[in-house]
Amino acid sequence: MPVLIRHRSAMSVAQYDESAPPLVEQLKKQPGFLVHVTYQGAEGLVVAEVWETQEQHDTWFDANVKPNIPFEITQEVVDLHSVHTP
């Protein structure tokens, strides 16, 4: 089942811009990855991703993001009914 996962952290936009480019390039090649967006939320930076499954996301996140981002990150997982891509 596709999922939307919102990651929230105390990371600033400048810190995201510094750390994200190499991770995003790797992310684009991951099985199950569909889309990555970042926006300023009410409580700070939000990185949202859509994946084919939560398991695919968790595998990627645990291996690549956790070891490289020195901020506490909270996650919200939303089960999606459908995803349409171009």
Summary of the structure (lengths in Angstrom):
residues: 86
radius of gyration: 12.4
end to end distance: 19.1
largest distance: 34.6
contacts: 215
relative contact order: 0.32
helix: 31%
strand: 36%
